[in-house]
Amino acid sequence: MPAKVEPTSLLPGLSPAAGKPLIARFDGGQLSSDGGLLALREVEQRLGLAERLAACIDDPRASERVRHGLADILRFRMLMIAAGYEDGNDADCLRHDPVFKLALNQLPDAAALCSQPTILRLENLPDLRALLRMARAMVGLYCASFRRVPRRIVLDLDDTFDAVHGEQQLRLFNAYYDEYGFQPIVVFDGEGRPVAAMLRPARRPSGAEARAFLRRLVRGIRSHWPRVEILVRADSHYCAPEVLDFCRAEGLDFVLGVAATSTLRRHVEALEQSTAARRAAIPGTDKLRRYKEFYDGAGSWSRVERIIARVEAGAQGTDTRFVVTNLGGGTARRIYEDLYCQRGQAENHIKAWRLHLAADRFGACPKPCSKASANQLRLMLHTGAYWRLWSLRSLMPKRSTWRAVQFDTLRLRLVKIATRVVALKSRVMLHLPSACPNQAILRLALQRLPRLTC
């Protein structure tokens, strides 16, 4: 007696359309909701990030029994994150998706891709040495993303709080946020390229810790570009004597925020009073901003430094900010507004990395998911997904709104495209919606792929 095939259940609650009932089932077969992943596949083939990272990991498996290579597992996981599937459990369904299979260079009717337990085993595989090699590989990818060696690059350092749950290694209670969490250091360059991300406890980085991180980062960059000029920008968390001395010893330029102290305020008391009086004397003035520069230093500093004070008088009183720099030229206004304030873009990059790519999602309670090394690898995987979307966006025309679009919008418009996949004897046909409103920009991005450098 032949087996009885049960149809999939109907989607409930659909009202009739034009007097006819709507019958909806998940029985379409070779369909996908992520047709735009094939554009990210082309980006990945030029970046080669999965191969770069896989080459840093020692695979203990017997080669004759391996079904899913390390590069394929990493590529699958990063494509999942870029497509909005940050939960590794989604792999158990997406491993059968025909477009994901094509993105990993397999035919739609080939065997299923790796499962969630396979991904989890990989996340727990790298040790500290492997993670350091992977961090150097990420720096190598950054340097390879330029068509020619730049004369000068800008590195924006910042840390961000990520709340965690369960018994996570390196977690720490942060009294300001009133939660347990991590506070990783993240580095972007001035154009939004990710450079590095390091997992660490939820506390302010010490001067020695920031110096050690900078030393490894600068050493990695200068192994590719020995003569490049580097400008370091950061807030007052990184204005420590160890960082200042390291920057001077390595020939780095820096523009760092400085926490206000009574010593620094004595330099600007007269300017604060005169700025407030001048604003009050000019009717209709909302805010008045003035600048002053002087040389001073904390008792722990090895020498005095150039300090720029920005004094702003408004309806709510006077606000003063301080910046320290070793740049010799430029006015105080230019250094503060054109150099230091541009550091705020790094916060937008971190926002995209965390919110649109869920980089703040770490393993939960089970012990195999809570290792610090596994969470560090997850940071790198989310950074790899960021590279894919950033590279796709960089292909857009410079003066179009697409060049500044957020990653979630880019994913919604260019990745989340319904696709019917038909595998023929000599080719694979992909049928995309005729009414897709973004056909032209997707076609243009694919035409510009040869411009992508890596």
C-alpha positions as CSV (number, residue, x, y, z in Angstrom):
1,M,0.0,0.0,0.0
2,P,1.6,3.4,-1.0
3,A,2.4,5.8,1.7
4,K,-0.1,8.6,2.2
5,V,1.3,12.1,1.6
6,E,-0.2,14.6,3.9
7,P,-0.3,18.2,2.5
8,T,1.0,21.0,4.5
9,S,-1.5,22.8,6.7
10,L,-3.3,25.9,5.4
11,L,-2.4,29.4,6.6
12,P,-5.4,30.4,8.8
13,G,-7.2,33.7,9.0
14,L,-7.0,34.9,5.3
15,S,-10.1,36.7,4.1
16,P,-11.4,36.2,0.6
17,A,-10.3,38.4,-2.3
18,A,-12.8,39.5,-4.9
19,G,-15.2,36.9,-3.6
20,K,-12.8,34.0,-3.9
21,P,-11.2,32.1,-0.9
22,L,-7.4,32.3,-0.5
23,I,-5.6,29.0,-0.1
24,A,-2.0,29.4,1.2
25,R,0.4,26.6,2.0
26,F,4.2,26.3,2.4
27,D,4.4,23.8,-0.4
28,G,6.1,25.9,-3.2
29,G,9.2,23.7,-3.4
30,Q,12.3,25.3,-4.7
31,L,11.5,28.9,-3.6
32,S,13.5,31.3,-1.6
33,S,12.9,34.7,0.0
34,D,16.6,35.7,-0.2
35,G,17.3,36.0,-3.9
36,G,19.6,38.9,-3.4
37,L,22.1,36.7,-1.6
38,L,23.6,35.9,-5.0
39,A,24.8,39.5,-5.1
40,L,26.5,38.9,-1.7
41,R,27.9,35.7,-3.0
42,E,29.7,37.7,-5.7
43,V,30.9,40.1,-3.1
44,E,32.2,37.2,-1.0
45,Q,34.1,35.7,-3.9
46,R,36.0,38.9,-4.2
47,L,36.6,39.4,-0.5
48,G,37.6,35.8,0.1
49,L,37.0,36.4,3.8
50,A,35.7,32.8,4.6
51,E,38.9,31.3,3.2
52,R,41.0,33.9,5.0
53,L,39.5,33.0,8.4
54,A,39.3,29.2,7.7
55,A,43.1,29.2,7.0
56,C,43.7,30.4,10.5
57,I,41.9,27.5,12.2
58,D,43.4,24.0,12.7
59,D,40.8,21.5,11.6
60,P,41.1,18.3,13.9
61,R,38.6,16.3,11.8
62,A,39.6,13.4,9.7
63,S,39.7,14.8,6.1
64,E,38.2,11.7,4.5
65,R,35.1,12.1,6.6
66,V,34.6,15.8,6.3
67,R,31.3,16.8,4.6
68,H,31.3,20.6,5.3
69,G,34.6,22.4,5.1
70,L,35.5,25.2,7.5
71,A,35.3,27.8,4.8
72,D,31.8,26.6,3.8
73,I,30.6,26.7,7.4
74,L,31.9,30.2,8.0
75,R,30.5,31.4,4.7
76,F,27.1,30.0,5.4
77,R,27.0,31.6,8.9
78,M,28.1,35.0,7.7
79,L,25.6,34.9,4.8
80,M,22.9,34.0,7.3
81,I,23.8,37.0,9.5
82,A,23.9,39.3,6.5
83,A,20.4,38.1,5.4
84,G,19.0,38.8,8.9
85,Y,19.2,35.3,10.4
86,E,21.4,36.0,13.4
87,D,20.0,33.0,15.3
88,G,22.1,29.9,14.5
89,N,19.0,27.7,15.0
90,D,17.7,29.0,11.7
91,A,20.4,27.0,9.9
92,D,18.3,23.9,10.4
93,C,15.8,25.3,7.9
94,L,18.0,27.4,5.8
95,R,20.3,24.5,5.0
96,H,17.7,23.4,2.5
97,D,17.2,26.8,0.9
98,P,18.1,26.6,-2.8
99,V,19.6,30.2,-2.9
100,F,21.8,29.5,0.1
101,K,23.0,26.4,-1.6
102,L,23.8,28.3,-4.8
103,A,25.6,30.9,-2.7
104,L,27.8,28.1,-1.4
105,N,28.4,26.9,-5.0
106,Q,26.1,23.9,-4.7
107,L,23.1,23.0,-6.9
108,P,19.6,23.2,-5.4
109,D,19.1,19.4,-5.3
110,A,22.5,18.8,-3.6
111,A,22.8,17.6,-0.1
112,A,21.7,19.9,2.7
113,L,24.2,22.5,4.1
114,C,25.6,22.3,7.6
115,S,23.3,22.2,10.6
116,Q,23.2,24.4,13.7
117,P,25.2,21.8,15.8
118,T,27.9,21.9,13.2
119,I,28.1,25.7,13.4
120,L,28.2,25.5,17.2
121,R,31.1,23.1,17.1
122,L,33.0,25.4,14.8
123,E,32.4,28.4,17.0
124,N,34.0,26.5,19.9
125,L,36.9,25.3,17.9
126,P,39.4,28.2,17.7
127,D,41.8,28.8,20.5
128,L,43.6,32.0,21.5
129,R,46.3,31.6,18.9
130,A,43.8,30.9,16.1
131,L,41.8,34.0,17.1
132,L,44.9,36.2,17.0
133,R,45.6,34.8,13.5
134,M,42.0,35.6,12.5
135,A,42.3,39.1,13.8
136,R,45.4,39.6,11.6
137,A,43.5,38.2,8.7
138,M,40.7,40.8,9.3
139,V,43.4,43.6,9.2
140,G,44.7,42.0,6.0
141,L,41.3,42.2,4.5
142,Y,41.0,45.8,5.5
143,C,44.3,46.7,3.8
144,A,43.4,44.7,0.7
145,S,40.2,46.7,0.3
146,F,42.1,49.7,-1.0
147,R,43.0,50.1,-4.7
148,R,46.3,51.7,-3.8
149,V,48.2,52.4,-0.6
150,P,46.7,55.4,1.1
151,R,48.9,58.2,2.3
152,R,46.9,58.6,5.6
153,I,44.2,56.6,7.3
154,V,42.0,57.5,10.3
155,L,41.2,54.9,13.0
156,D,38.2,55.5,15.2
157,L,38.4,53.6,18.5
158,D,35.3,53.2,20.7
159,D,33.8,50.6,23.1
160,T,30.1,49.7,23.3
161,F,28.2,47.9,26.1
162,D,26.5,44.6,25.2
163,A,24.2,43.1,27.9
164,V,24.5,39.3,28.2
165,H,22.6,36.6,30.0
166,G,23.8,33.3,31.5
167,E,27.2,32.3,32.8
168,Q,29.3,33.9,30.1
169,Q,33.0,34.0,30.4
170,L,34.4,37.5,30.8
171,R,31.0,38.9,31.7
172,L,31.2,41.7,34.3
173,F,28.5,43.7,36.2
174,N,28.5,47.4,35.0
175,A,27.0,49.7,37.6
176,Y,26.2,52.4,35.0
177,Y,24.1,50.1,32.9
178,D,23.0,48.1,36.0
179,E,23.5,44.8,34.0
180,Y,26.0,42.1,33.3
181,G,27.7,42.4,30.0
182,F,30.7,42.8,27.7
183,Q,32.3,46.1,26.5
184,P,34.1,45.2,23.3
185,I,36.5,47.6,21.6
186,V,35.6,48.3,18.0
187,V,37.6,50.0,15.4
188,F,36.4,51.5,12.1
189,D,38.3,53.7,9.7
190,G,37.1,57.1,8.5
191,E,35.1,55.7,5.6
192,G,33.2,53.1,7.6
193,R,35.4,50.0,7.0
194,P,35.6,47.7,10.0
195,V,39.2,47.1,11.1
196,A,39.0,45.1,14.4
197,A,36.7,44.0,17.3
198,M,38.0,42.7,20.6
199,L,35.8,41.1,23.2
200,R,36.4,42.3,26.8
201,P,34.7,42.7,30.2
202,A,32.2,45.5,30.7
203,R,34.5,48.1,32.2
204,R,36.5,51.1,31.0
205,P,39.7,50.0,29.3
206,S,42.9,50.8,31.2
207,G,45.8,52.6,29.6
208,A,47.9,49.5,29.5
209,E,45.0,47.5,27.9
210,A,44.4,50.2,25.3
211,R,48.1,50.4,24.5
212,A,48.4,46.7,24.0
213,F,45.4,46.7,21.7
214,L,46.8,49.6,19.7
215,R,50.2,48.0,19.5
216,R,48.9,44.8,17.9
217,L,46.6,46.8,15.5
218,V,49.3,49.2,14.3
219,R,51.8,46.3,13.9
220,G,49.3,44.5,11.7
221,I,48.6,47.5,9.5
222,R,52.2,48.5,9.1
223,S,53.1,44.9,8.1
224,H,51.2,45.8,4.9
225,W,51.8,49.5,4.8
226,P,55.1,50.4,6.5
227,R,55.0,54.1,5.7
228,V,51.3,54.9,6.1
229,E,50.3,57.9,8.3
230,I,47.8,57.0,11.0
231,L,45.5,59.3,12.9
232,V,43.9,57.9,16.0
233,R,40.6,59.3,17.2
234,A,38.8,58.3,20.4
235,D,37.0,59.7,23.4
236,S,38.4,60.3,26.9
237,H,38.3,56.5,27.7
238,Y,41.5,56.3,25.7
239,C,43.3,59.4,26.8
240,A,45.7,57.6,29.1
241,P,49.5,58.4,29.5
242,E,50.3,54.9,28.1
243,V,48.4,55.7,24.9
244,L,49.8,59.2,24.5
245,D,53.4,57.9,24.9
246,F,52.8,55.0,22.6
247,C,51.4,57.2,19.9
248,R,54.4,59.5,20.1
249,A,56.9,56.6,20.1
250,E,55.2,55.1,17.0
251,G,54.8,58.3,15.1
252,L,51.0,58.3,15.3
253,D,48.9,61.4,15.2
254,F,46.1,61.5,17.7
255,V,43.0,63.6,18.6
256,L,41.5,62.4,21.9
257,G,38.8,63.6,24.2
258,V,39.9,64.7,27.6
259,A,37.8,64.6,30.8
260,A,37.3,68.0,32.3
261,T,39.3,68.7,35.4
262,S,39.6,71.7,37.7
263,T,43.1,72.4,36.3
264,L,41.8,72.5,32.7
265,R,38.8,74.6,33.7
266,R,41.0,77.3,35.2
267,H,42.3,77.9,31.6
268,V,38.8,78.7,30.3
269,E,37.0,80.4,33.2
270,A,37.4,83.9,31.7
271,L,36.3,82.5,28.2
272,E,33.2,80.9,29.6
273,Q,32.1,84.1,31.3
274,S,32.8,86.3,28.3
275,T,31.0,83.8,25.9
276,A,27.9,83.7,28.1
277,A,27.9,87.5,28.3
278,R,28.4,87.9,24.6
279,R,25.5,85.5,23.8
280,A,23.2,87.4,26.2
281,A,24.1,90.7,24.5
282,I,23.2,89.4,21.0
283,P,19.4,89.0,20.8
284,G,18.1,85.9,19.1
285,T,21.2,83.9,19.4
286,D,20.5,80.3,20.3
287,K,24.1,79.1,20.9
288,L,27.5,80.8,20.7
289,R,30.6,78.7,20.3
290,R,34.2,79.8,20.9
291,Y,37.6,78.1,21.1
292,K,40.8,78.3,23.0
293,E,44.1,76.3,22.9
294,F,46.8,76.0,25.4
295,Y,49.5,73.6,26.6
296,D,49.1,71.7,29.8
297,G,49.0,68.1,31.0
298,A,48.0,65.8,33.8
299,G,50.4,64.9,36.5
300,S,50.7,61.3,35.1
301,W,51.6,62.6,31.6
302,S,55.2,62.5,30.5
303,R,55.0,65.9,28.9
304,V,52.6,68.8,28.3
305,E,50.3,68.5,25.2
306,R,48.3,70.8,23.0
307,I,44.8,71.0,24.4
308,I,41.8,72.6,22.6
309,A,38.8,73.8,24.6
310,R,35.4,74.3,23.0
311,V,33.2,76.6,25.0
312,E,29.5,76.7,24.0
313,A,27.0,79.1,25.7
314,G,23.3,78.3,25.4
315,A,20.0,78.7,27.1
316,Q,20.8,76.0,29.5
317,G,24.2,77.4,30.5
318,T,27.8,76.9,29.4
319,D,29.2,73.6,28.2
320,T,32.9,73.0,27.8
321,R,34.7,70.1,26.1
322,F,38.5,69.4,25.9
323,V,40.5,67.7,23.2
324,V,44.2,66.8,23.3
325,T,46.2,66.4,20.1
326,N,49.8,66.3,18.8
327,L,48.9,67.9,15.5
328,G,51.0,71.0,15.0
329,G,48.9,72.8,12.3
330,G,45.3,73.7,12.0
331,T,43.2,76.1,14.0
332,A,41.4,75.0,17.2
333,R,38.0,75.2,15.4
334,R,39.1,73.1,12.5
335,I,40.7,70.4,14.6
336,Y,37.6,70.1,16.8
337,E,34.8,70.4,14.2
338,D,36.4,68.9,11.1
339,L,38.5,66.2,12.8
340,Y,37.3,65.3,16.3
341,C,33.6,65.7,15.7
342,Q,33.7,63.4,12.7
343,R,34.5,60.6,15.2
344,G,30.7,60.6,15.8
345,Q,30.3,58.7,12.5
346,A,32.0,55.7,14.2
347,E,29.0,55.5,16.6
348,N,26.7,55.2,13.5
349,H,28.9,52.4,12.2
350,I,28.7,50.6,15.6
351,K,24.9,51.1,15.6
352,A,24.6,49.4,12.2
353,W,26.9,46.6,13.3
354,R,24.9,46.0,16.5
355,L,21.3,46.7,15.4
356,H,21.2,45.7,11.8
357,L,23.6,42.8,12.1
358,A,22.9,41.8,15.7
359,A,26.6,41.9,16.8
360,D,25.5,42.2,20.4
361,R,23.9,38.7,20.4
362,F,26.0,36.2,22.3
363,G,25.6,32.6,23.4
364,A,23.0,32.0,26.1
365,C,23.1,29.7,29.2
366,P,24.5,26.4,28.0
367,K,28.2,26.1,28.7
368,P,29.2,25.1,25.2
369,C,27.8,28.5,24.0
370,S,29.4,30.6,26.7
371,K,33.1,30.4,26.1
372,A,34.9,33.7,25.6
373,S,36.7,32.3,22.5
374,A,33.3,31.4,20.9
375,N,31.9,34.8,21.5
376,Q,35.0,36.5,20.1
377,L,34.6,34.4,16.9
378,R,31.0,35.5,16.8
379,L,32.1,39.1,16.8
380,M,34.3,38.3,13.8
381,L,31.5,36.6,12.0
382,H,29.2,39.6,12.5
383,T,32.0,41.8,11.3
384,G,32.4,39.6,8.2
385,A,28.6,40.1,7.5
386,Y,29.2,43.9,7.9
387,W,32.0,43.7,5.3
388,R,29.6,42.1,2.8
389,L,26.8,44.7,3.1
390,W,29.4,47.6,3.3
391,S,31.0,46.3,0.1
392,L,27.7,46.0,-1.7
393,R,26.7,49.5,-0.6
394,S,30.1,50.9,-1.8
395,L,29.2,49.8,-5.4
396,M,26.3,52.3,-5.5
397,P,26.7,55.7,-7.2
398,K,28.4,58.2,-4.9
399,R,25.7,60.9,-5.3
400,S,22.7,58.5,-4.9
401,T,20.8,57.9,-1.7
402,W,21.8,54.2,-2.0
403,R,25.3,55.1,-1.0
404,A,24.2,56.2,2.4
405,V,21.3,53.8,2.9
406,Q,21.2,51.8,6.2
407,F,22.0,48.1,6.1
408,D,18.5,47.0,7.2
409,T,17.1,49.0,4.2
410,L,19.7,47.6,1.9
411,R,18.8,44.1,3.0
412,L,15.1,44.6,2.7
413,R,15.4,46.1,-0.8
414,L,18.2,44.1,-2.4
415,V,18.5,40.8,-0.5
416,K,14.9,39.9,0.5
417,I,13.7,39.1,-3.0
418,A,11.4,36.2,-3.7
419,T,13.0,33.7,-6.1
420,R,11.9,30.5,-7.8
421,V,14.8,28.2,-8.6
422,V,14.6,25.8,-11.5
423,A,17.6,23.4,-12.0
424,L,17.8,22.3,-15.7
425,K,20.4,20.0,-17.2
426,S,22.7,22.7,-18.5
427,R,21.8,25.7,-16.4
428,V,20.0,27.0,-13.2
429,M,17.1,29.4,-13.9
430,L,16.3,32.0,-11.3
431,H,12.9,33.6,-11.7
432,L,12.6,36.9,-9.8
433,P,9.4,39.0,-9.3
434,S,8.5,41.0,-12.4
435,A,7.2,43.8,-10.1
436,C,10.4,44.1,-8.1
437,P,10.9,47.9,-7.7
438,N,14.7,47.7,-7.3
439,Q,15.6,45.8,-10.4
440,A,17.7,48.7,-11.9
441,I,19.9,49.3,-8.8
442,L,20.6,45.5,-8.3
443,R,21.6,45.2,-12.0
444,L,23.8,48.3,-11.6
445,A,25.5,46.9,-8.5
446,L,26.3,43.6,-10.3
447,Q,27.7,45.5,-13.3
448,R,30.0,47.4,-10.9
449,L,31.4,44.3,-9.2
450,P,34.7,44.4,-11.1
451,R,35.3,47.7,-9.3
452,L,35.4,46.0,-5.9
453,T,38.9,45.7,-4.6
454,C,40.2,42.9,-2.4
